[in-house]
Amino acid sequence: MVETETVELTTSAVKQILKIRAAEQVPGDHYLRIGVKGGGCSGMSYILEFGAKSDMDVLIEQNGLEMVVDKRHLLYLGGTQLDFSEGLDNRGFVFTNPKATSTCGCGTSFSA
């Protein structure tokens, strides 16, 4: 199965994820998992964690980093860009999701 829409990681996001991976000593057989779950003030929240790959996952490699996304979640995440902002007032991961029809003020939940 070839997915036409994927999740893109910026260089700054990859750099930060690799730092976290090393600091937390994440096992080599675990991948960055990007997904969604029900909840949050706009209906859906983003998932960003490390874990094992399942049969339902699509494996994506970018800039030397392997990540997994559940095939069912690509319906909501296809075309999303994950960046890492180092601003003084807003430091952290930032999701830019073209499928989001509305987002909450903090940017961690959305509806599609």
PyMOL commands that set and color helices and strands:
alter all, ss='L'
color gray80, all
select helices_A, chain A and resi 11-23+71-77
alter helices_A, ss='H'
color red, helices_A
select strands_A, chain A and resi 8-9+31-38+44-51+57-62+65-70+81-86+91-96+102-103+109-111
alter strands_A, ss='S'
color yellow, strands_A
deselect
rebuild
show_as cartoon
